[in-house]
């Protein structure tokens, strides 16, 4: 039997796919959530099973509290620390993001070290690599780069400081790690995944920034597309990168960029339009000038976050992940189309093609033959 793996923030977008992939691969999985009673966030997790019908074990633990983490890491060989706050708008107080990101990371690592966990895989971000560099147009970022927290917005700052805190903790470890003899003198290992802008199929209707973007496009919640773009990556590929970093011996002590080529929002919209507009959708594919975005941002905090990134390309190399982990991103079209269908299935976009009815019939047929 494969060992037990803890996935923090199991109800999140990336974490849910990590849970499913671990179960599919035969691991025993435990996940942390802030509240077991929030069915909207945890209901879909209870339905995930491995080939033998085993499901995830859920426990309560919050990044802002010490309570629950010793129980969460008990008997785990690996920890995927995925939990971290991701805002849809800039908070009034940056500590709302930074404190749980940094202190929560330290809590998880300390609990893992004390429990004799072999390796933690931390979900960081391109936000910890490519921001605060001033005019970096045309520059391709690698794992050697770090964002400058003093020149970053709160989210990018939180991810940078949290990853820095993780590496500092590991570097201090024989002093911090207790009872080394009882733990077979094994020092806790750390590997880090730095994804680009994560898109792809959603497991629940409780979405974040990614879900909001696709929902707006399918619902025509924006008149046109501002000149924004990202190094996009599929959530399923991010989950696979976590497992590769968990099981590849050489991954210990390394960070890995997992991101594809830069793509403009207008081009993302065209990929969605090509699939869904023939079915009655009206995905906006025109260009929204900067002045119109600036005007809209006066009334929309989500758009306000985007103003400084207009016209900027996010270029990153995933060569190290390809070379050392055997990781490759899938085509952006597959990511966008699958995400669009999941948004329709979950009710985040109108169903103009009877897709939910088709899914329901398929599920019913599957149950009747089981």
C-alpha positions, 0 to 999 in steps of 0.5 A: 500500500502506498503511503499517506499524503496530506493535501492542505486546503483540499477544497481549493482549485489546484488542491482538488486535482492533486487529491484526485490524482493521488487517489487515482495513483493509489495513495492514501489521502488526507486533506485539510479544510477550514470547516467540515460543515461547509458542504459547498466547499467540501461536498465534491471532495467526499465523492472522490474515490480511488479504484477500491472505493477509498475516499479522502479523509478530511480534517479541520485546520486553519493557516491562522491557527496552530490547532489541528496541524499535528493531527493533520500531518500524523502518519503522513510521508508527504505533504502537498502544501497547496493552501494559500489565500488568493484574492479576487480584489486587492485587500485594504490591509495587505496583512490579510494575505501575507500573515496567513501565507507566511505564518501558515507555511511555517506552521505546516513545515514545523508540524511536518518536521516534528512528525517525521514527514519525508518531503513537503511540496509547496505550491508557490507561484510565478508571483514569487518570480516575475514581479517587482522587476521594473521594466522587464519586457522581453525577459524570460524568467527562470527559477533563479529569479525572485520577485522583489517584495518591496515593489510588489502588490499584496498577492505577489508579496505574500507568495514571495515572502511565503516561499522565502520563509519556507526555504529559510525554515528548511535551511535552519532545520537541524536546529529546528527539527526535533528528536532526529534519532527518533526520526531516523536522522532524516531531515525534512525535504522541500520542493516548490512548484511555481505555476503560471496562471492556472486554468482548466476544469473546475470540480466545484462551483466555489471558484476563484479568480480563474473561474470568474474570468471564464464565467465572465467570458461565457456570460459576456460579463465584459464588453471586450478584452483588455490587453492582459496576458499570462503564462497559462498552465492547466490545473491538471498539469499543475497537479501532475507536477506536484506528484512528480516533485513529490516522488522524484528524488532529485527534486528535493531542494529545487523550485520548478516553474510550471507554465506554458507560453504567454497568451493574451486574453483576447486570444484566450477568448478566441479559443473559447469562442471557436468552441462555444459561439456556434452553440449560441454563446457570444464570447467577446473577442474585441479589444478593450482600450486602456482608457475603458479599462481604467474607467471600469476599474473605478467601479470594479475592484477586480479590474483595478488589480489589473491596470499595472499589468496591461500590455505586459508579457509574462515569459517563463521557461519550464525547461528545468521541469521538463528536464528534471521532472519530465513535465510538459504542459498541454495545449491552451485550447484543451485547457480553455475548452475543458474549463468552459464545459466545466463552468457550464456543468457547474452552473457558472455559465448558461447551458445553451446546448443541453450539456447538463442534461447530457451529463445527467443522462450519462451519470444515470446510465453509468449508475445503472450499469454499475 
